[in-house]
Amino acid sequence: MGVATPLARFERRFRGSRERSTVIGSGELGGKAEGLLAGRDILAGLDVARFAPLVVEIPALTVLATSTFDAFLARNRLGELVEGSASERSVAEAFQRAELPAEVVGDLLDLIRHIKTPLAVRSSSLLEDALRHPFAGIYETKMIPNNQPEAESRFRRLTEAVKFVYASTFLPRARAYLRAVGREPQEEKMAVVLQEIVGDRHGPRFYPDVSGVARSWNFYAFGGAEPRDGAVSLALGLGKTIVDGGRSWTYSPGRPQVAPPHGSPSELLDRAQTDFWAVNMGKAPAYDPTAETEYLVKAGLAEAEADGSLAHVASTYVAQDDAIVPGIARGGTRLVDFAPLLKRNAVPLNETVAAVLGACADATGSDVEIEFALSLPSGGDLAPRFALLQVRPMAVSRRPVEIADGEKASPRVLVASDRVMGNGAVEGLQDLVFVTPSSFEPRHTRAIAVELETLNRDLVGEKRPYVLIGFGRWGSSDPWLGIPVDWAQVSGARVIVEACLSGFAVEMSQGAHFFHNLIAEGVPYFSAGPAEGESVRWDRILALPVHREGRFLRHARCPGGFVVKVDGRRGEGVILAPDETS
């Protein structure tokens, strides 16, 4: 990604200076911090004044470099714990009991004395966000309100959050994923980014009006858009909704007024965002420093409307006209479609996203993914802010793959789709794991994830990569939208298929951390729904030789090997059974 301008050393005597990016300690800064510094340099070379009234910037940040992590592990004698097989709870609690190195405590206390806005405490490991080792979402981020009146209380919450991020390096799911990609936990080092959260306070909640994830390459182009036009996913509130695979609004920067594919206004409403994440600024929650969401709260659209933030991002469904009208001036059901920004251009959001995305791609020499937040203060002299929160490279293969005429109708076809993410051919996979249609119900998705985790661990241990087929969104945090696995639970899958059942069709998501890892690992992702030219041939799949079977999953093994072909130019692909099973 290039060498970023170095960070200034954090100095207490310079507190109050104009320096907005500093470092505490020595050693490495980690992937996330390096991405932020690269973004800072990219914005410095961009004419951001043309996006007025938006202020375009990187939020203020301080990085705890990896020397602090090394000292923390050594002085608290945590080596044996992290090298063993301790449970998630025991690791988390041991890290909370441990003490941070004395040499950084004074700096952190001084920092927190002068900052009273909510903070995101974010992982920034050496392997995280590296192009060939995708770790997006594997480690934790913790957001804290930082609104206690006493500096000592704010300091205690900050140090608990730092230790929480450190502990996530060695939780069982992180250890499993490290080993799945050929790394050992002992190789990892963790830096931590302490970053201002961009947003506004609305009573007991603090959140941005818009969070977004944008990619310079669109794997699921629609509405006349081209893959090279890119894709943007937007959500009201904190970006956790998007990166966890929740409901968001996806569009192409080249065609911002085109809605995602839908059959009717009511279908669009069914797929739209209905709640949002915010930082809890009100009554203190139950004390649990080992929980990522300790200081987060979910709220509904009625709360957003009362806060005044829904007016920036919503339209209204007028039932008597069966129509969607931009804005919320009329009574009716609210739809979070960002029409005031994308259709009425209240502020130049899309222009800004497109320019920043293009500048990052040019600077890195590759396709990129960025995360951002937008704050639209409703009063006073505060200007609206567009904050760039992350820059990550994307691995997009452009090697031509041809799918012959009629190949999708071959008697060997198990899956055929015109909506496939990725590019290339995969051969020699002898194992196929699928959710049996007769056993699937949305209420069972958590149990399916647990069963799959065990089977994945076995196949990874046997060094047997596999094809995975299930229903709804893989990797969604909402169990009613799909199977809520994290990346470590499917780390052995080399091809993934999201299929549809009657009454259970979910719009594809490509803004989640789960999808960044798919892209970086080069894992083709098929979406096979009821559209013409798309099919999952369950008659052929159910006839494959069974190797083992559980309550929800069946594992088929075919020595002849499956063949997977994906044409990234057309976004189409096929999965073929071996010749002997045709």
C-alpha positions as CSV (number, residue, x, y, z in Angstrom):
1,M,0.0,0.0,0.0
2,G,3.1,2.2,0.0
3,V,4.9,3.8,2.9
4,A,2.8,6.2,4.9
5,T,4.1,9.4,6.6
6,P,5.3,8.4,10.1
7,L,3.2,9.0,13.1
8,A,4.2,11.7,15.6
9,R,5.3,10.5,19.0
10,F,2.6,11.1,21.7
11,E,4.0,13.8,24.1
12,R,2.0,14.9,27.1
13,R,3.5,18.4,27.0
14,F,2.2,18.8,23.4
15,R,-1.4,18.1,24.5
16,G,-3.6,20.6,22.8
17,S,-1.4,20.9,19.7
18,R,-2.9,20.4,16.2
19,E,-1.4,16.9,15.8
20,R,-4.3,14.5,15.3
21,S,-2.4,11.2,14.8
22,T,0.1,10.0,17.4
23,V,1.8,6.8,18.6
24,I,2.6,5.4,22.1
25,G,5.3,2.9,22.4
26,S,7.6,1.4,19.7
27,G,7.5,-1.5,17.3
28,E,4.9,-2.1,14.6
29,L,1.6,-0.3,14.0
30,G,-0.3,-3.2,12.5
31,G,-2.5,-3.5,9.3
32,K,-5.4,-1.3,10.4
33,A,-3.2,1.6,11.5
34,E,-1.1,1.4,8.4
35,G,-4.3,1.5,6.3
36,L,-5.5,4.6,8.2
37,L,-2.1,6.4,7.7
38,A,-2.2,5.5,4.0
39,G,-5.7,7.0,3.9
40,R,-4.5,10.1,5.6
41,D,-1.8,10.7,3.0
42,I,-4.3,10.0,0.2
43,L,-6.7,12.6,1.5
44,A,-3.9,15.1,1.8
45,G,-3.3,14.8,-2.0
46,L,-7.0,15.1,-2.8
47,D,-8.8,18.4,-3.4
48,V,-11.4,17.8,-0.6
49,A,-12.6,21.4,-0.7
50,R,-14.7,20.6,-3.7
51,F,-16.9,18.4,-1.5
52,A,-18.1,21.4,0.7
53,P,-19.9,21.6,2.9
54,L,-18.6,18.2,3.8
55,V,-15.4,18.1,5.9
56,V,-13.4,15.1,4.6
57,E,-10.8,13.7,7.1
58,I,-9.4,10.9,9.1
59,P,-10.7,11.0,12.7
60,A,-8.2,11.8,15.5
61,L,-6.3,8.6,16.6
62,T,-3.5,7.3,18.8
63,V,-1.9,4.0,18.2
64,L,-0.5,1.7,20.9
65,A,2.3,0.0,19.1
66,T,3.2,-3.6,19.4
67,S,5.9,-3.1,22.1
68,T,3.1,-2.6,24.6
69,F,1.5,-5.9,23.6
70,D,4.8,-7.7,23.9
71,A,5.5,-6.3,27.4
72,F,1.9,-7.0,28.5
73,L,2.2,-10.7,27.7
74,A,5.7,-11.1,29.1
75,R,5.3,-9.2,32.4
76,N,2.0,-10.9,33.2
77,R,3.3,-14.3,32.2
78,L,0.5,-15.0,29.8
79,G,2.6,-17.1,27.4
80,E,1.4,-20.5,28.7
81,L,-2.2,-19.5,28.7
82,V,-2.2,-18.2,25.1
83,E,-0.2,-21.2,23.8
84,G,-2.6,-23.7,25.4
85,S,-6.2,-24.5,24.7
86,A,-7.8,-22.3,27.4
87,S,-11.5,-21.5,27.0
88,E,-12.7,-18.1,25.6
89,R,-13.9,-17.0,29.0
90,S,-10.8,-18.0,30.9
91,V,-8.5,-16.1,28.4
92,A,-10.7,-13.0,28.5
93,E,-10.8,-13.0,32.3
94,A,-7.1,-13.6,32.7
95,F,-6.3,-10.6,30.4
96,Q,-8.6,-8.4,32.4
97,R,-6.8,-9.3,35.6
98,A,-3.4,-8.5,34.1
99,E,-1.8,-5.0,34.3
100,L,-0.8,-2.8,31.4
101,P,3.0,-1.9,31.3
102,A,3.7,1.0,33.6
103,E,5.5,3.1,31.0
104,V,2.3,3.5,28.9
105,V,-0.2,4.1,31.8
106,G,0.8,7.7,32.3
107,D,0.3,8.5,28.6
108,L,-3.1,6.8,28.4
109,L,-4.2,8.6,31.6
110,D,-3.2,11.9,30.1
111,L,-4.9,11.1,26.8
112,I,-8.2,10.2,28.5
113,R,-8.1,13.3,30.7
114,H,-8.3,15.5,27.6
115,I,-10.7,13.4,25.5
116,K,-14.3,13.1,26.5
117,T,-15.9,11.9,23.3
118,P,-16.8,8.3,22.5
119,L,-13.8,6.2,21.4
120,A,-13.4,3.1,19.3
121,V,-10.7,0.8,20.6
122,R,-9.7,-1.2,17.5
123,S,-7.4,-4.2,16.8
124,S,-4.5,-3.6,14.4
125,S,-2.5,-6.8,14.2
126,L,0.5,-7.5,12.0
127,L,-1.5,-10.1,10.0
128,E,-4.8,-8.2,10.0
129,D,-5.7,-6.6,6.7
130,A,-2.7,-7.9,4.9
131,L,-3.5,-8.7,1.3
132,R,-2.7,-12.4,1.5
133,H,-3.9,-13.0,5.0
134,P,-7.4,-11.7,5.5
135,F,-8.2,-11.1,9.1
136,A,-11.1,-8.6,8.8
137,G,-13.5,-9.3,11.7
138,I,-11.4,-12.0,13.3
139,Y,-10.3,-9.8,16.1
140,E,-12.4,-7.4,18.2
141,T,-13.3,-3.7,18.4
142,K,-14.8,-2.2,21.5
143,M,-16.6,1.1,21.6
144,I,-16.8,3.1,24.8
145,P,-18.9,6.1,25.7
146,N,-16.1,7.8,27.6
147,N,-18.6,10.1,29.3
148,Q,-18.0,9.4,32.9
149,P,-17.3,12.6,34.8
150,E,-14.1,11.3,36.6
151,A,-11.0,10.8,34.5
152,E,-10.1,7.7,36.5
153,S,-13.4,6.0,35.5
154,R,-12.8,6.8,31.9
155,F,-9.3,5.5,32.2
156,R,-10.5,2.2,33.7
157,R,-12.9,1.6,30.8
158,L,-10.2,2.5,28.3
159,T,-7.7,0.0,29.7
160,E,-10.4,-2.7,29.9
161,A,-11.1,-2.2,26.2
162,V,-7.4,-2.4,25.3
163,K,-7.1,-5.7,27.2
164,F,-10.3,-7.0,25.5
165,V,-8.7,-6.4,22.1
166,Y,-5.4,-8.0,23.3
167,A,-7.4,-11.1,24.5
168,S,-9.1,-11.4,21.1
169,T,-5.8,-12.3,19.6
170,F,-5.8,-15.6,21.5
171,L,-9.5,-16.6,21.6
172,P,-10.2,-20.1,20.3
173,R,-11.8,-18.9,17.0
174,A,-8.8,-16.7,16.3
175,R,-6.3,-19.5,17.1
176,A,-8.3,-21.8,14.8
177,Y,-8.3,-19.4,12.0
178,L,-4.6,-18.6,12.3
179,R,-3.8,-22.3,12.0
180,A,-6.2,-22.7,9.1
181,V,-4.2,-20.2,7.1
182,G,-0.9,-21.7,8.1
183,R,0.1,-19.4,11.0
184,E,0.6,-20.0,14.6
185,P,-0.8,-17.7,17.4
186,Q,2.8,-17.0,18.6
187,E,3.6,-15.3,15.3
188,E,0.9,-12.6,15.9
189,K,1.5,-9.2,17.5
190,M,-1.2,-6.7,18.3
191,A,-1.2,-3.0,18.1
192,V,-4.3,-1.1,19.1
193,V,-5.9,2.0,17.5
194,L,-7.7,4.4,19.9
195,Q,-9.9,6.5,17.6
196,E,-12.6,9.1,17.9
197,I,-16.0,7.8,16.9
198,V,-17.6,10.1,14.4
199,G,-21.3,10.9,15.1
200,D,-23.6,13.0,17.2
201,R,-25.3,12.5,20.6
202,H,-29.1,12.0,20.7
203,G,-30.0,11.7,24.3
204,P,-28.8,8.3,25.5
205,R,-27.4,7.3,22.1
206,F,-24.4,8.4,20.1
207,Y,-24.0,7.4,16.4
208,P,-23.3,8.6,12.9
209,D,-26.1,9.3,10.5
210,V,-24.6,7.0,8.0
211,S,-21.9,4.3,8.0
212,G,-20.7,2.8,4.8
213,V,-18.4,0.2,3.2
214,A,-17.4,0.8,-0.4
215,R,-15.5,-1.4,-2.9
216,S,-13.9,-0.4,-6.2
217,W,-15.0,-3.7,-7.7
218,N,-18.6,-4.8,-7.7
219,F,-19.1,-8.6,-7.6
220,Y,-22.9,-8.3,-7.9
221,A,-23.5,-5.5,-10.4
222,F,-27.1,-4.8,-11.1
223,G,-29.3,-2.2,-12.8
224,G,-27.0,-1.6,-15.7
225,A,-23.9,-1.0,-13.6
226,E,-20.5,-2.6,-14.4
227,P,-18.3,-4.4,-12.0
228,R,-15.6,-1.7,-12.3
229,D,-18.2,0.9,-11.2
230,G,-17.8,-0.5,-7.6
231,A,-20.4,-1.0,-4.9
232,V,-21.4,0.9,-1.7
233,S,-23.3,-0.5,1.3
234,L,-24.9,2.1,3.6
235,A,-26.6,1.8,7.0
236,L,-28.0,4.1,9.6
237,G,-26.0,4.2,12.8
238,L,-22.7,2.4,13.6
239,G,-21.1,0.3,10.8
240,K,-21.5,-2.9,12.9
241,T,-24.7,-3.4,11.0
242,I,-22.8,-3.7,7.7
243,V,-19.7,-5.5,8.7
244,D,-21.7,-8.1,10.7
245,G,-23.8,-8.8,7.5
246,G,-27.0,-7.1,8.7
247,R,-29.5,-5.3,6.5
248,S,-28.1,-2.4,4.6
249,W,-28.7,-0.4,1.4
250,T,-26.4,-1.3,-1.6
251,Y,-26.0,0.7,-4.7
252,S,-23.4,1.5,-7.5
253,P,-21.6,4.8,-7.3
254,G,-22.1,5.1,-11.1
255,R,-25.9,4.7,-10.6
256,P,-26.7,6.0,-7.1
257,Q,-30.5,6.4,-7.7
258,V,-31.0,2.7,-8.8
259,A,-32.4,0.6,-5.9
260,P,-31.3,-3.0,-5.3
261,P,-33.3,-5.6,-7.3
262,H,-36.8,-6.1,-6.0
263,G,-40.2,-7.1,-7.2
264,S,-42.4,-4.5,-5.4
265,P,-42.1,-1.7,-2.9
266,S,-43.3,-4.1,-0.2
267,E,-40.5,-6.5,-1.0
268,L,-38.0,-3.6,-0.7
269,L,-39.4,-2.8,2.7
270,D,-39.1,-6.4,3.8
271,R,-35.4,-6.4,3.0
272,A,-34.6,-2.9,4.4
273,Q,-32.9,-1.9,7.7
274,T,-35.3,-1.8,10.7
275,D,-32.9,-1.1,13.6
276,F,-29.5,0.3,14.2
277,W,-26.5,0.2,16.5
278,A,-25.4,3.1,18.7
279,V,-23.0,3.8,21.6
280,N,-25.0,3.7,24.9
281,M,-24.5,7.2,26.6
282,G,-27.2,6.6,29.2
283,K,-27.5,4.4,32.2
284,A,-24.4,2.3,32.7
285,P,-25.0,-1.3,31.5
286,A,-24.3,-4.5,33.4
287,Y,-20.5,-4.7,33.9
288,D,-19.0,-7.1,31.4
289,P,-15.5,-6.0,30.1
290,T,-15.3,-9.3,28.1
291,A,-18.3,-8.5,25.9
292,E,-17.9,-6.6,22.6
293,T,-21.3,-5.0,22.9
294,E,-21.0,-3.9,26.6
295,Y,-21.5,-0.3,25.7
296,L,-23.6,-0.7,22.6
297,V,-27.3,-0.5,22.2
298,K,-29.8,-1.3,19.5
299,A,-32.7,1.0,18.7
300,G,-35.5,1.1,16.1
301,L,-36.5,3.5,13.4
302,A,-39.0,5.2,15.7
303,E,-36.1,6.2,18.0
304,A,-34.1,7.4,15.0
305,E,-37.1,9.6,13.9
306,A,-37.4,11.0,17.4
307,D,-33.7,11.7,17.3
308,G,-34.1,13.7,14.1
309,S,-31.6,11.5,12.2
310,L,-34.1,9.5,10.1
311,A,-34.9,12.6,8.0
312,H,-31.4,12.4,6.5
313,V,-31.7,8.8,5.3
314,A,-35.3,7.7,4.8
315,S,-38.2,7.6,2.4
316,T,-41.9,6.8,3.2
317,Y,-44.0,4.0,1.8
318,V,-47.5,5.4,1.0
319,A,-49.8,2.4,1.0
320,Q,-52.7,3.9,-0.9
321,D,-50.4,4.8,-3.8
322,D,-48.2,1.7,-3.4
323,A,-45.3,4.1,-3.9
324,I,-42.1,5.1,-2.1
325,V,-41.7,8.9,-1.6
326,P,-38.3,10.4,-0.7
327,G,-38.3,12.0,2.8
328,I,-40.5,11.6,5.9
329,A,-42.9,14.5,5.5
330,R,-45.8,12.2,4.9
331,G,-47.2,9.5,7.2
332,G,-46.5,5.9,6.4
333,T,-43.9,3.2,6.8
334,R,-40.3,4.4,6.8
335,L,-37.7,2.9,4.4
336,V,-34.0,3.5,5.0
337,D,-33.0,4.0,1.4
338,F,-30.8,7.2,1.8
339,A,-32.9,9.0,-0.9
340,P,-32.3,12.5,0.6
341,L,-28.6,11.9,0.1
342,L,-28.5,9.8,-3.1
343,K,-31.5,11.3,-5.0
344,R,-31.8,14.8,-3.6
345,N,-28.1,15.2,-3.0
346,A,-28.5,17.0,0.3
347,V,-24.8,16.7,0.7
348,P,-22.4,15.3,-1.9
349,L,-22.1,11.9,-0.3
350,N,-21.8,9.8,-3.4
351,E,-19.5,12.2,-5.2
352,T,-17.2,12.1,-2.1
353,V,-17.3,8.3,-1.8
354,A,-16.5,7.8,-5.5
355,A,-13.6,10.2,-5.4
356,V,-12.1,8.8,-2.3
357,L,-12.5,5.2,-3.5
358,G,-10.9,6.1,-6.8
359,A,-8.0,7.9,-5.1
360,C,-7.3,5.0,-2.8
361,A,-7.4,2.5,-5.7
362,D,-5.0,4.7,-7.7
363,A,-2.6,5.1,-4.7
364,T,-2.5,1.4,-3.8
365,G,-2.4,0.1,-7.4
366,S,-5.2,-2.4,-6.7
367,D,-8.9,-2.6,-6.1
368,V,-9.7,-1.5,-2.5
369,E,-12.4,-1.6,0.1
370,I,-12.9,1.5,2.4
371,E,-15.0,2.1,5.5
372,F,-16.4,5.5,6.3
373,A,-18.9,7.4,8.5
374,L,-21.0,10.5,7.9
375,S,-22.2,12.9,10.5
376,L,-24.9,15.5,9.7
377,P,-25.3,17.8,12.7
378,S,-28.7,19.4,12.8
379,G,-27.9,22.7,14.4
380,G,-25.2,25.1,15.5
381,D,-22.0,25.9,13.5
382,L,-20.8,22.3,13.1
383,A,-20.1,21.2,9.5
384,P,-21.1,17.8,8.2
385,R,-18.2,15.3,8.4
386,F,-17.1,12.5,6.1
387,A,-14.7,10.3,8.0
388,L,-12.5,7.7,6.3
389,L,-12.2,4.9,8.8
390,Q,-10.2,2.2,6.9
391,V,-8.5,1.4,3.6
392,R,-7.9,-2.3,2.6
393,P,-6.6,-3.8,-0.6
394,M,-8.8,-6.3,-2.4
395,A,-7.5,-9.3,-4.3
396,V,-9.5,-9.4,-7.5
397,S,-8.5,-12.1,-10.1
398,R,-9.0,-11.0,-13.7
399,R,-7.7,-14.2,-15.3
400,P,-10.3,-15.1,-18.1
401,V,-12.4,-18.2,-17.4
402,E,-14.7,-19.5,-20.1
403,I,-18.0,-21.3,-19.4
404,A,-19.0,-23.0,-22.6
405,D,-22.4,-22.6,-24.2
406,G,-24.8,-25.0,-22.6
407,E,-22.4,-25.9,-19.8
408,K,-24.8,-24.7,-17.2
409,A,-27.4,-27.1,-18.5
410,S,-25.0,-30.1,-18.3
411,P,-26.2,-33.2,-16.5
412,R,-23.1,-32.8,-14.3
413,V,-24.2,-29.4,-13.0
414,L,-24.9,-29.2,-9.2
415,V,-25.1,-25.4,-9.0
416,A,-25.4,-22.8,-11.7
417,S,-25.7,-19.1,-11.1
418,D,-25.6,-15.7,-12.8
419,R,-24.6,-14.0,-9.5
420,V,-21.2,-15.3,-8.5
421,M,-18.5,-13.4,-6.6
422,G,-14.9,-14.2,-7.6
423,N,-13.1,-15.4,-10.7
424,G,-11.2,-18.6,-11.7
425,A,-11.3,-22.3,-11.6
426,V,-11.1,-24.7,-8.7
427,E,-10.5,-28.4,-9.2
428,G,-9.8,-31.4,-7.1
429,L,-12.2,-30.8,-4.3
430,Q,-13.5,-34.2,-3.2
431,D,-15.7,-33.0,-0.3
432,L,-19.1,-31.3,-0.3
433,V,-20.9,-30.2,2.8
434,F,-24.4,-29.0,2.7
435,V,-27.4,-28.1,4.9
436,T,-30.1,-30.7,4.1
437,P,-33.2,-28.8,2.8
438,S,-35.6,-31.0,4.8
439,S,-33.9,-30.0,8.1
440,F,-33.5,-26.3,7.5
441,E,-35.5,-23.7,9.4
442,P,-34.3,-20.1,10.2
443,R,-34.8,-20.8,13.9
444,H,-32.1,-23.5,13.7
445,T,-29.4,-21.4,12.1
446,R,-27.3,-21.0,15.3
447,A,-27.3,-24.8,15.9
448,I,-26.3,-25.3,12.2
449,A,-23.3,-23.0,12.8
450,V,-22.2,-25.0,15.8
451,E,-22.5,-28.3,13.9
452,L,-20.6,-26.8,11.0
453,E,-17.8,-25.6,13.2
454,T,-17.0,-29.1,14.3
455,L,-17.1,-30.5,10.8
456,N,-15.0,-27.7,9.5
457,R,-12.4,-28.3,12.2
458,D,-12.2,-32.0,11.3
459,L,-11.8,-31.3,7.6
460,V,-9.2,-28.6,8.2
461,G,-7.3,-31.1,10.3
462,E,-7.4,-33.7,7.5
463,K,-6.3,-31.0,5.0
464,R,-9.5,-31.6,2.9
465,P,-10.9,-28.3,1.5
466,Y,-14.5,-28.5,0.6
467,V,-17.6,-27.0,-1.2
468,L,-20.2,-25.5,1.3
469,I,-23.9,-25.1,0.4
470,G,-26.5,-23.5,2.8
471,F,-29.4,-21.1,2.9
472,G,-29.5,-17.3,3.2
473,R,-26.5,-15.2,4.0
474,W,-23.5,-16.9,5.3
475,G,-21.7,-14.9,7.9
476,S,-24.7,-12.8,8.9
477,S,-25.0,-11.6,12.5
478,D,-28.8,-11.9,12.1
479,P,-29.7,-15.6,12.4
480,W,-33.0,-14.9,10.6
481,L,-31.1,-13.8,7.5
482,G,-28.8,-16.8,7.2
483,I,-26.4,-19.0,9.1
484,P,-24.4,-16.8,11.6
485,V,-20.9,-18.3,11.2
486,D,-17.7,-16.4,11.6
487,W,-14.8,-16.8,9.2
488,A,-13.0,-19.3,11.4
489,Q,-16.0,-21.7,11.4
490,V,-15.8,-22.1,7.6
491,S,-12.1,-21.6,7.1
492,G,-11.7,-24.8,5.2
493,A,-14.4,-24.0,2.6
494,R,-12.9,-23.2,-0.8
495,V,-16.3,-22.6,-2.5
496,I,-19.4,-21.3,-0.8
497,V,-23.0,-21.3,-2.0
498,E,-26.0,-19.4,-0.6
499,A,-29.2,-21.1,-1.8
500,C,-32.8,-20.1,-1.5
501,L,-35.8,-22.0,-0.3
502,S,-39.4,-21.2,-0.9
503,G,-40.3,-18.3,1.5
504,F,-36.6,-17.8,2.5
505,A,-34.9,-15.6,-0.1
506,V,-32.5,-13.0,1.2
507,E,-30.8,-10.2,-0.7
508,M,-27.1,-10.7,-1.1
509,S,-24.7,-8.8,1.2
510,Q,-21.2,-7.7,0.1
511,G,-20.3,-5.2,2.8
512,A,-19.5,-7.6,5.6
513,H,-16.0,-8.4,7.0
514,F,-17.0,-12.0,6.1
515,F,-17.0,-11.0,2.4
516,H,-13.7,-9.2,2.6
517,N,-12.1,-12.4,3.8
518,L,-13.8,-14.4,0.9
519,I,-12.3,-11.9,-1.6
520,A,-8.9,-11.9,-0.1
521,E,-8.8,-15.7,0.1
522,G,-10.1,-16.0,-3.4
523,V,-13.1,-18.1,-2.4
524,P,-15.9,-18.1,-5.0
525,Y,-19.3,-17.2,-3.5
526,F,-22.4,-18.4,-5.4
527,S,-25.9,-16.9,-4.9
528,A,-28.4,-19.2,-6.5
529,G,-32.0,-18.0,-6.2
530,P,-35.2,-18.4,-8.1
531,A,-34.1,-16.3,-11.0
532,E,-33.9,-17.7,-14.5
533,G,-30.5,-19.4,-15.2
534,E,-29.9,-20.0,-11.5
535,S,-30.4,-23.4,-9.9
536,V,-29.2,-25.8,-7.2
537,R,-29.9,-29.3,-8.4
538,W,-30.9,-30.9,-5.1
539,D,-31.9,-34.1,-6.8
540,R,-28.3,-34.6,-7.9
541,I,-26.7,-33.3,-4.6
542,L,-28.8,-35.6,-2.5
543,A,-27.8,-38.5,-4.6
544,L,-24.1,-38.0,-3.9
545,P,-22.3,-40.7,-1.8
546,V,-22.7,-39.8,1.9
547,H,-19.5,-39.8,4.0
548,R,-21.2,-38.7,7.2
549,E,-24.4,-37.0,8.3
550,G,-25.5,-35.0,11.3
551,R,-28.7,-33.4,12.5
552,F,-28.5,-30.5,9.9
553,L,-25.5,-31.2,7.7
554,R,-24.6,-33.9,5.2
555,H,-21.0,-34.5,4.1
556,A,-20.6,-36.1,0.6
557,R,-17.2,-37.3,-0.7
558,C,-16.5,-38.0,-4.4
559,P,-12.9,-39.2,-5.2
560,G,-13.4,-38.0,-8.8
561,G,-13.4,-34.4,-7.5
562,F,-15.8,-31.5,-8.2
563,V,-15.0,-28.8,-10.7
564,V,-15.8,-25.1,-10.1
565,K,-15.7,-22.5,-12.8
566,V,-16.4,-18.8,-12.3
567,D,-16.3,-16.1,-15.1
568,G,-15.8,-12.9,-13.1
569,R,-16.4,-10.8,-16.2
570,R,-19.9,-12.0,-16.5
571,G,-20.4,-12.9,-12.8
572,E,-21.6,-16.4,-13.7
573,G,-20.4,-19.8,-12.5
574,V,-21.0,-23.6,-12.3
575,I,-20.2,-26.4,-9.9
576,L,-19.9,-29.7,-11.7
577,A,-20.0,-33.2,-10.2
578,P,-17.4,-35.8,-11.2
579,D,-18.0,-37.8,-14.3
580,E,-18.8,-41.0,-12.4
581,T,-21.7,-39.3,-10.6
582,S,-23.4,-37.8,-13.6
